[in-house]
Amino acid sequence: MKHVKLLALILCLAAVSFAQESSRKLGFASYQNGDYASAVEQFQIALTESPDDKPSWLYLGFAHMHLKNRKEANRAFNSFGKLQGPADPTHDFFDEKFRITSKRPARTTGVTDKAGGGKAMIFAELRADGKIGTIHIFRNTKPEWKSDLLAAAKSIGFEPAKKNGEHVTAIAVMEYSFEMF
C-alpha cells in the first residue's frame, strides 16, 4: 500500500510538472502569434505551479505591456527582478537563441555631459522580423539618461532566435554601466 501511495504521488507530481510546462509552451506560442491575452492566461497558469520561472515572468510582463496593462507588467517585471539566477535566463523556448551582432555602446550621446556613472537593466523585444520591438527600462540609477538608454537599446543589431527553423521573437535582458571619462 505504501508503494501505491508513493507511485500515486509521483504520478501527480509528474502531471503537475507536465501541465506547468504545457502552459508555459502555450504561453510562448500565444505570444509569438500576437495573442497576448491568451499568453497572459497561460503564463499565469505556469507561474502558479512554478513561481521561480524567470522567462515566464518576463514574457508575462511583455504580454501585459502589449495589452497596455502597465501596472500588471510592472508586477511581473518586479517578480522577475526578485528571483535569483542570471539576469538573462537562457530560454528553452528556442532551438537557437538570438545573437547580438552589434557592439554595445561604451557610452551614448549626452552621457558625458551628465554627472557621475550609472547602471541600468533594459528588457528589449527582439522581433522575428529582425527589428527591435517594445523596450522596457527596468532599473536605471540615472533617470535623466532614459533617452540615452532607449537610443542604445534601439541601436542593437541582432539575428533573431529560432524555433523549428523559423525566426521567433525573443526578449533580451541587457545590463548597461555608464561611467564618466
Long-range contacts (C-beta under 8 A, 24 or more apart in sequence): 16-49, 17-49, 19-45, 19-49, 20-45, 20-46, 20-49, 20-50, 21-46, 23-49, 24-50, 24-53, 24-55, 24-56, 25-93, 27-56, 27-59, 27-60, 27-63, 28-59, 28-93, 30-63, 31-59, 31-62, 31-63, 31-169, 32-128, 32-163, 32-168, 32-169, 34-66, 36-63, 36-64, 36-66, 36-67, 37-63, 37-67, 39-63, 40-64, 40-67, 40-72, 51-79, 52-83, 54-80, 54-83, 54-85, 54-89, 55-89, 55-91, 55-92, 55-93, 57-83, 58-89, 58-123, 58-171, 58-173, 59-171, 61-123, 61-136, 62-123, 62-125, 62-134, 62-136, 62-171, 65-134, 65-136, 66-134, 73-136, 77-123, 77-136, 77-138, 81-121, 81-138, 81-139, 87-121, 87-173, 87-175, 88-172, 88-173, 88-174, 89-173, 91-161, 91-170, 93-161, 93-163, 93-168, 93-170, 94-161, 94-162, 94-163, 94-168, 94-170, 95-162, 95-163, 95-164, 95-165, 96-161, 96-162, 97-161, 97-170, 98-126, 98-158, 98-159, 98-160, 98-161, 98-170, 98-172, 99-158, 99-159, 100-156, 100-157, 100-158, 100-172, 101-157, 101-158, 101-159, 102-155, 102-156, 102-157, 102-158, 104-152, 104-174, 104-176, 105-152, 105-155, 107-178, 107-179, 107-181, 108-145, 108-148, 108-149, 108-151, 108-152, 108-178, 109-148, 109-151, 110-145, 110-147, 110-148, 111-145, 111-148, 111-178, 112-180, 112-181, 114-142, 114-144, 114-145, 115-180, 116-142, 116-180, 117-177, 117-178, 117-179, 117-180, 118-142, 118-145, 118-177, 118-178, 119-175, 119-176, 119-177, 119-178, 120-145, 120-149, 120-175, 120-176, 120-178, 121-173, 121-174, 121-175, 121-176, 122-149, 122-152, 122-153, 122-173, 122-174, 122-175, 122-176, 123-171, 123-172, 123-173, 123-174, 124-153, 124-156, 124-171, 124-172, 124-174, 125-169, 125-170, 125-171, 126-156, 126-158, 126-160, 126-161, 126-169, 126-170, 126-171, 126-172, 127-160, 127-169, 128-160, 128-166, 128-167, 128-168, 128-169, 129-160, 129-167, 130-158, 130-159, 130-160, 130-167, 132-156, 133-169, 142-178, 145-178, 148-178, 149-176, 152-176
